[in-house]
């Protein structure tokens, strides 16, 4: 049998404790759904290289982050947004 070392710290799991309320960028927009034609909104959530920023950076909920990624993909498909950023 394997013996547990009593001096080792237990592995960390779960979410961080909310030390402060993180302001959500999306809630300040007051819009129900992300539209692929709203390029000003979509560009706010893209990096300078053209990558979509993560949820930790954007502060979006899971639902809105998914809507954002689908909208960016649709805008790229019909050439409203580039696949790569400015070089």
The 8 nearest C-alpha neighbors of each residue, nearest first, counted from 0:
[[1, 2, 3, 4, 5, 7, 6, 9],
 [2, 0, 3, 4, 5, 7, 6, 9],
 [1, 3, 0, 4, 5, 7, 6, 9],
 [4, 2, 5, 1, 7, 6, 0, 9],
 [3, 5, 6, 7, 2, 8, 1, 9],
 [4, 6, 7, 3, 8, 2, 9, 1],
 [7, 5, 4, 8, 3, 9, 2, 10],
 [8, 6, 5, 4, 9, 3, 10, 2],
 [7, 9, 10, 6, 5, 11, 4, 3],
 [8, 10, 11, 7, 12, 6, 5, 4],
 [11, 9, 12, 8, 7, 13, 6, 3],
 [12, 10, 9, 13, 8, 14, 15, 7],
 [11, 13, 10, 14, 15, 9, 16, 8],
 [14, 12, 15, 11, 16, 10, 17, 9],
 [15, 13, 16, 12, 17, 11, 18, 55],
 [14, 16, 17, 13, 18, 12, 11, 19],
 [15, 17, 18, 14, 19, 13, 20, 12],
 [18, 16, 19, 15, 20, 21, 14, 13],
 [19, 17, 16, 20, 15, 21, 14, 22],
 [20, 18, 17, 21, 16, 22, 15, 23],
 [19, 21, 22, 17, 18, 23, 58, 16],
 [22, 20, 19, 23, 58, 17, 18, 24],
 [23, 21, 20, 24, 58, 26, 27, 25],
 [24, 22, 58, 25, 26, 59, 21, 27],
 [23, 25, 27, 26, 58, 22, 57, 59],
 [24, 26, 28, 27, 23, 59, 29, 58],
 [25, 27, 28, 23, 29, 24, 30, 59],
 [26, 28, 25, 29, 24, 23, 30, 22],
 [27, 29, 26, 25, 30, 24, 40, 31],
 [30, 28, 27, 26, 31, 25, 32, 24],
 [29, 31, 28, 32, 33, 26, 25, 27],
 [30, 32, 29, 33, 63, 28, 26, 34],
 [33, 31, 30, 34, 66, 63, 67, 29],
 [32, 34, 66, 67, 35, 70, 31, 30],
 [35, 33, 36, 37, 70, 32, 67, 66],
 [34, 36, 70, 74, 37, 73, 71, 33],
 [37, 35, 34, 38, 74, 79, 70, 41],
 [38, 36, 35, 34, 40, 39, 41, 33],
 [37, 39, 41, 40, 36, 42, 35, 79],
 [40, 38, 42, 41, 37, 43, 36, 44],
 [39, 41, 38, 43, 42, 37, 44, 33],
 [40, 42, 38, 43, 39, 44, 37, 71],
 [41, 43, 45, 44, 39, 40, 38, 46],
 [44, 42, 41, 40, 45, 39, 46, 38],
 [43, 45, 42, 41, 52, 51, 57, 46],
 [46, 44, 51, 42, 50, 49, 52, 43],
 [45, 47, 49, 50, 48, 51, 52, 44],
 [46, 48, 49, 84, 45, 85, 50, 83],
 [49, 47, 84, 46, 50, 83, 85, 45],
 [48, 50, 84, 83, 46, 47, 45, 82],
 [51, 49, 46, 45, 48, 52, 47, 83],
 [50, 52, 45, 44, 46, 53, 49, 68],
 [53, 51, 45, 44, 50, 56, 46, 57],
 [54, 52, 56, 55, 57, 51, 64, 58],
 [53, 55, 57, 56, 58, 59, 64, 52],
 [56, 54, 53, 58, 57, 59, 52, 60],
 [55, 57, 54, 53, 58, 52, 59, 44],
 [58, 56, 54, 59, 55, 53, 52, 24],
 [57, 59, 23, 54, 55, 56, 24, 60],
 [60, 58, 57, 54, 64, 63, 23, 25],
 [59, 61, 63, 62, 64, 58, 54, 23],
 [60, 62, 64, 63, 65, 59, 54, 66],
 [63, 61, 65, 60, 64, 66, 59, 67],
 [62, 64, 66, 60, 65, 61, 59, 67],
 [65, 63, 67, 61, 66, 62, 59, 60],
 [64, 66, 68, 62, 67, 63, 61, 69],
 [67, 65, 63, 69, 64, 68, 33, 70],
 [66, 68, 64, 70, 65, 69, 33, 63],
 [67, 69, 71, 65, 70, 66, 72, 64],
 [68, 70, 72, 66, 71, 67, 73, 65],
 [69, 71, 35, 67, 73, 68, 72, 34],
 [72, 70, 74, 68, 73, 69, 75, 67],
 [73, 71, 69, 75, 70, 74, 76, 68],
 [72, 74, 76, 70, 75, 71, 69, 35],
 [75, 73, 79, 71, 35, 76, 72, 77],
 [76, 74, 80, 78, 72, 73, 77, 79],
 [75, 77, 73, 74, 78, 72, 79, 80],
 [76, 78, 75, 74, 79, 73, 80, 72],
 [79, 77, 75, 80, 76, 74, 81, 73],
 [78, 80, 74, 75, 77, 81, 38, 76],
 [81, 79, 75, 78, 74, 82, 71, 38],
 [80, 82, 83, 75, 78, 84, 79, 49],
 [81, 83, 75, 49, 80, 84, 50, 78],
 [84, 82, 49, 81, 48, 85, 50, 86],
 [83, 85, 48, 49, 47, 86, 81, 82],
 [84, 86, 48, 83, 47, 49, 81, 82],
 [85, 84, 48, 83, 47, 49, 81, 82]]
